[in-house]
Each structure stands twice: as structure tokens, then as C-alpha cells.
Amino acid sequence: MTQRQSNNQWSGGIDSPHPKKFQVQKSAGKVLASIFWDQDGILLIDYLPRGQTINAEYYSYLLVQLKDILKENCRGKVTKGVMFLHNNAPVYQALATQMKLVYLGFHCLYHPSYSPDLAPLDYHLD
């Protein structure tokens, strides 16, 4: 039996109709969502515009929005300041971002890179 004959055996022969293909729609692509929340729920969700990358300037803009939302929605709940926990991505470690966090009065919690103990979302802070 030749290679072509063995292929035809599995495909139903030379004269068999080709299977119909479904129409494929183009994917929406990847979307980056930045989500800020507290123990009561989500405070801010921001979707990065298509074709834009997140940088220290954009992230600082989000932090200012978060501060405004905290002023409006969390009156009386924030008495000792805001403890801020994020991973060690370069945009979060940039000097401009660190300066904006200090300016806004947010206190950052240290989370070591590649920590085998706990990921930031594995525990709940009260």
C-alpha cells in the first residue's frame, strides 16, 4: 500500500467531499485590565486602550483616579492611610511611580520577588 493510498483510507478516499469549515471571526485580542479593590469590593477597573502600553505615567494617572475614588466612596473608613500591595513589575518599581505613591500618601507593602511563601493574593489583610 502506498502512502497516498493509506492517506485516502483515513480521509474517506479521493472522491469524498471536503469537510465544511466554520467561519472564523477575528479575535478581540488581549486586553489589559487594571483592577483596584478593597475588602468591600472593586473600587476601580481600567482597560488599557488598544495599542498602548502601560508605563509609569499611565499608572500614576490611575493612582490619582484611585485616590479621588477613595475620597468620595470611603469617607471615614480610611483613618490610618492606604496600604498598597502590588507585584514587582517594572512599571510599579519605576521612580516616577514610587514618587507618586509617596505624594498621594499610600504606604507600599514589600513583597519579595519570586517569593515561594505566598503570592500577594493568597492572604487577606484586615
N, C-alpha and C positions, 0 to 999 in steps of 0.2 A: 504494500500500500504506500503510495507516495504521500509527501507532506500535504499537497493540495487536496488529495482525497480524504486524508484524516481531518483536515480543517473543515471540509464540506460536510463531513459526517456530523460534526458538532454544531455547525451553523445551519443545518437543515438542507444542505445541497445548494447547487449553483442557482437553481430556479426559484428558491424560496424568497418571499418578499422581505425587504429590509424592515426591521422594527421601526415603529414610529417614534420620533423623538419629541419630547415636550419642549415647548417654547421656554427659553431661559430668559428671565428678566435680570437685568444688571443689578448687582447688589448695591445697597446704600453705602457700603464701605464701613470703615471703622469710625466710631465717634467717641471722643474722649469726654467723659463726664466728670466734673469735679463736684464732690458731694461733701457738704459740711453738716454735721448733726451734733445733737447733744442727747442727754438721756431721755428727753421728751419726744424726740423725733428729728426730722430733717429740717434744717434751717435754710439751706441754700443749695440749689443744684444749678450748675452752669455747664452748658455744652459748648465745647470749643468749636468755633466756626471752621468750616471746611477749608483746607489749605493753610491753616495757621498752626503754628507750633506753640506750645506753652513755654513761656520764658519768665524771667524774674519780674519783668514789668507787668505782664498779664496777670501773674499770680498775685502781685502786690495789689493790683486793681481788685481782684477777688477778695483779698483780705479786707480792703476798705469797705466793700459791699457787705461782708460778713459783720464787720464792726457796726455798720449802720443798722443791720437787721437785729443784732444783739441789743442795740439801744432801744429799738422800737418794741420788740417782742419779749424781751427778757428783763423788763424793768423790775428791779427789786430782787431778782434771782442771782445776779452777778454782783457779789459783795466783796469777794476776795480776789477778783481778777479772772482771767481766762487762761486755763491750762490747755496748751495746744500740742497735739501729738500728730506728727506726720512721719513718713518714712524718710530715708536719706537720699532721695532723688536729687540730682544736681540743682534743679530749679529751687528746691526748698533750702538748699545749703548755700545758695548764692548770697553774696554780701548784701546786695540790694534787698533781698527778701528778709534777711536777718535784721537789717536796719528797720524795715517796715514793721516787722513784728514787735521790735522794741518800741518804736514810735507809737504803735497802737496799744501798747500795754499788755500784749499777750506774752505769757510765760511758756517757753518751749520745754517739753519733757524730752530728755535724751533717750534715744533708742539706738543701741549699738548696731552697726552694720552686720548683717548675716548672723544675728543672734540665734543660737539654737534653742534658747529658752522659750520665748513667746513671741509671736508676731504681734504687732500693735493692736490688732482687732480681737485677740484671744482673751482679753480681760476687760473688765468694766471698772471704770473709776467712779467713785462716789465722793 
